[in-house]
Amino acid sequence: MSARARERMREDSMTNPNARGQAAGQTRDTLRRELRSGFRRAVGLTALGTVVPGAGLTRTRSRKAGWTILVLAVLALGVGAYYVLRTGATNAALTIVSRPTLLQVLAILFVVGGILWCGSIILTAVQSRPARLDSTRTRLLAAFTTLMVFLVAGSSFKFAEYATITKTTVAQVFGTTPIKPGVGAQVAEGDDPWADQARVNILLLGSDAGADRIGIRTDSMILASIDTKSGRTALISMPRNLLNAPLSPESPLLARYPSGHFGQPNRTCSQGPGQCMLTNLYVEAETYAKSHPGSYPTGEEPGRTEIRGAVQEITGLKVDQMVVIDLKGFSQLIDAMGGLDINVKLSGYGTKLTIGGAHDASGRLYGVKGYFEPGRQHLDGWHSLWYARTRAADSDTYRQMRQRCVVQAIVNQVNPASMVTKYPEIASILKNNIYTDIPGQNLPAFVDLVERVQKSKINSVALTQAQGVQSGDPDYDLIRKLVQKGIAPPKATPKPSKTSTPTTSTTSEADAYETC
């Protein structure tokens, strides 16, 4: 309403009582409309400032502060988007994750940015609020502003928390420097991080111990030998009951086993007679180190060192990196996923699979904790782990097949969105149950290597009796020949002629059992 119109209404109201009442009513209506409009504007600007930092503040008398916050937010978003587009989302994330200092800076920026953002939301609500706003709408605006502040503050501080958790997790799980000079994969600068190394050999160990135990038994030992150009991979499984494992020429255990083989000459290990299997070498090294202080360099893990050296001698391949996973952590990870749906089968011999159990010298089964009922069912972490580990009802061969089915179920059923909500719990599981000497700064290179592996073929190298390998008296020259044959590039096969007789493919009983 113009000033002239308001003055005319005032003059009319002085001379006409009815006009005075009409003018008062029109003024009240106008005021109510202005207050409703002002309230909606204040709510809208506050919401805008929540979605876009500083945007709402640009429409108030603190517009300079609003534009400053808005420009900083746009610049930060633009720089981040450019970096992701240039390097790729995966590499960008891994580059950040693998740099603890950068993660710490990000955590601080999230906190500071969150405080500034929340301050701009509050200031927007205060400065856009109409002067004569009634108490009801004032409380509504205050409640809405508080909700928006909590939303932004919660998100900012949660991101800061995740950055801090990631920093500590990466620092604890991943190595920073090689165990010894020259040990570890050689990652090159430039577009191809594997230009300087033809093969990368990664030793995967599954242990039966938690983070608080000294000395473990390596129930699962697999050497993954990867051709860095093609991604072609050979998985070489080490028999856990392999005897007379050759020790590294630098092994401190040579003082106890001068023959150069674990258990020889008398096959009496410190863990007791009959315990000189490869699976017990880790424990042997830890025991020897405790009774012979200074035998291993300071900061070196005796068990890992001995297993690395023995596998190198057994296979003839240099072990570049190691990954050690505690099986209890595997169980906890499945529980964090919410369990697994698994098609539980009978044993390879047609009987029910046992939970636990072992055979004594006479072949009698004892120590059984229960049995698996066949059929598709939902298993928690404890039962999933036992399904992957049980072998009392059949053999190691069938157990390995069940392990592959469990791993496949994990890959198929994991829900990334659900796992993100449990990130602190999962990070704790990783910190307490996984070790690797892969340097954190090399994570992008190893992700690139994994992508090459996924696009190529994976084959297994069987070190079994069928291949002539006797665990009780192994021929290590034969093992090395089998390894070399397994990692050799496949020979080109001629295309079959049109007149050739097609071959009939058959599925073995073991192959049929492995169908998950």
Buried (B, 14 or more C-beta within 10 A) or exposed (E): EEEEEEEEBEEBBEEEEEBBEBBEEBEEEEEEEEBEEBBEBBBEBBBBBBEBBBBBBBBBEBBEBBBBBBEBBBEEEEEEEEBBEEBBEBBBBBBBBBBBEBBEEBBEBBBEBBBBBBBBBBBBBBBBBBEEBEEEBBEBBBEBBEEBBEEBBEEBBBBBBBBBBBBBBBBBBBBEEBBEEEBBBBBEEEEEBBBEBEBBBBBBBBBBBEEEEEBBBBBBBBBBBBBBBEBBBBBBBBBBEBBBBBBBEEBBBBEBBEEBBBBBEEBEBBBEEEBBBBBBBBBBBBBBBEEBEEBBEEEEBBBBBBBBBBBBBBBEBBBBBBBBBBBBBBBBBBBBBBBBEBEBBBBBEEEBBBBEBEEEEEEEEEEBEEBBEEEEBEBBBBBBBBBBBBBBBBEEBBBBBBBEBBEEBBEEBBEEEEBEEBBEBBBBBBBBBBBBBBBBBBBBBBBBBEEBBEEBEEEBBBBBEEEEBEBEEBEBEBBBEBBBEBBEEEEEEEEEEEEEEEEEEEEEEEEEBBEB
